[in-house]
């Protein structure tokens, strides 16, 4: 079978690898599609070489069909459509307080162990979520990042009728906006890239370019002075951090979606003055996957719109190079068969 290998120095290779029988408790998946995550791009840029064991097969946003089951696996069978929640929590201890998705010894499959950018992939059965027969496997490759969005929105406690501002209209930002919309919230997206602004507007969202329009004044006017109930900081830049405390209303909740590798300044006075709440959100839990699967299965929202390009497995190098040169790109998929 074909598998891709990250070899360091912005280099992927395609290799032939033996198809392995699943051990007890594992299943073998015939991988259909694998999405490229921002983490995968960081790996490609060498930013995670101290963590990733090179050479490594990466990838974790996937869909596929069970090809074989190991001894002791009873909840899944050959032919089942599935997706993987790529969290290995077998190192969980009591001090993790039951939050297995952020356990101290959590291993992220596809980063800390071999991932899905190969034709066949063996994983523990406890990571699987079953899909319906009618589920589109291409869209199902979006379930993992959509689950991130479901977790973000759930952490924010967003309710119907509330105003949500999503700062950043990239792939995760748009998925957060779609989940927020599914909750019945009034959603406003803040985005500076004009092509992304146009895409979000075509998807039916209200979008503000904060370079052209004062975001705080815009939201203040739309809400009769109340401002946002929940703000999702997805952009990951200082300008976004500066505005989230301004655009949040009294007792507003700010959900930090973007990952910051170093400390950043934030206006703590606003937390005092308006009794704001800052909420961390990391990956997802079982219920987030279940909601994500439901949303993809119902397919009421324009998920396919965010798929920029799909390339076959043996063009993995070209795919990552195209991501680097396409500032307007959204979600890229690998066709693993």
PyMOL commands that set and color helices and strands:
alter all, ss='L'
color gray80, all
select helices_A, chain A and resi 38-44+94-96+100-102+125-127+137-140+143-155+171-182+194-202+215-222+238-247+268-274+286-298+303-306+313-325
alter helices_A, ss='H'
color red, helices_A
select strands_A, chain A and resi 2-8+11-16+26-35+61-69+81-84+87-88+107-108+120-124+128-130+163-167+186-190+206-208+228-233+248-256+277-280+307-312+331-335
alter strands_A, ss='S'
color yellow, strands_A
deselect
rebuild
show_as cartoon
